[in-house]
Structures are given as structure tokens and as C-alpha cells.
Amino acid sequence: MPYASILDLPPGVRDRLPVHAQEIYASAFNAAWERHAGAPDREAIAHRIAWAAVKRGYRKAGNLWVAR
């Protein structure tokens, strides 16, 4: 289930990440979704890849995600 926009992201992502990090998440998720089309755990893989992409550009400082 690729995300058409950041408004479609799960609430846990939308409520916690800044807009740019949400865009990174959605883009990475959508790319991973396509790359792993035949995988039985496709969605879980895509979410892990998306979080890894966010963590390359952002870090958690207290309760906030801030750019590195």
C-alpha cells in the first residue's frame, strides 16, 4: 500500500516527524514497496527501510525529531 501523500501516512509517523522527514519516509517506503514486490513480509520490510532513511537525516532529541 504505497502512500500517495504524507497525509496518508500512519498517525504515528505523521504526528511525530517533521514534514520533511515525513516526505523522506513516504518516498523510501514507496521505493521499498516496489523493490520488494514478491516478499511475503513486504510491508514490514518497507516500513523498516523507511525508518532507516529517516534516521539517516534526522535524530531524536528528547521527544522531537531534529535534522542531523
C-alpha positions as CSV (number, residue, x, y, z in Angstrom):
1,M,0.0,0.0,0.0
2,P,2.2,2.9,-1.2
3,Y,1.4,6.3,0.1
4,A,0.1,8.9,-2.4
5,S,0.9,11.8,0.0
6,I,2.1,12.4,3.5
7,L,-1.5,12.8,4.6
8,D,-1.9,9.0,4.1
9,L,1.0,8.1,6.4
10,P,0.2,6.3,9.6
11,P,-0.7,8.6,12.5
12,G,2.4,7.5,14.4
13,V,4.6,8.8,11.6
14,R,2.5,12.0,10.9
15,D,2.3,13.0,14.5
16,R,5.9,12.6,15.4
17,L,8.0,13.6,12.4
18,P,8.6,17.0,10.8
19,V,7.1,17.4,7.3
20,H,10.5,16.9,5.5
21,A,11.1,13.7,7.4
22,Q,7.6,12.5,6.5
23,E,8.4,13.1,2.9
24,I,11.6,11.0,3.3
25,Y,9.6,8.3,4.9
26,A,6.9,8.2,2.2
27,S,9.4,8.2,-0.6
28,A,11.6,5.5,1.0
29,F,8.5,3.4,1.8
30,N,7.1,3.6,-1.7
31,A,10.5,2.7,-3.3
32,A,10.9,-0.3,-0.9
33,W,7.4,-1.4,-1.6
34,E,8.2,-1.6,-5.3
35,R,11.6,-3.2,-4.8
36,H,10.3,-6.0,-2.6
37,A,7.1,-6.8,-4.6
38,G,7.4,-10.6,-4.1
39,A,8.4,-10.7,-0.5
40,P,5.8,-12.2,1.9
41,D,6.6,-9.5,4.6
42,R,6.7,-6.7,2.0
43,E,5.0,-4.1,4.2
44,A,7.2,-4.7,7.3
45,I,10.4,-4.5,5.1
46,A,9.2,-1.2,3.5
47,H,8.5,0.3,7.0
48,R,12.0,-0.7,8.3
49,I,13.6,0.8,5.2
50,A,11.6,4.0,5.5
51,W,12.6,4.4,9.2
52,A,16.2,3.8,8.3
53,A,16.0,6.5,5.7
54,V,14.5,9.0,8.2
55,K,17.2,8.1,10.7
56,R,20.0,9.0,8.2
57,G,18.7,12.6,8.1
58,Y,17.1,13.0,11.5
59,R,17.8,12.1,15.1
60,K,15.6,12.0,18.1
61,A,16.3,14.7,20.7
62,G,14.0,14.1,23.6
63,N,10.6,13.8,22.1
64,L,11.4,15.7,18.9
65,W,13.0,14.6,15.7
66,V,15.6,17.1,14.5
67,A,17.7,17.3,11.4
68,R,21.3,16.0,11.7
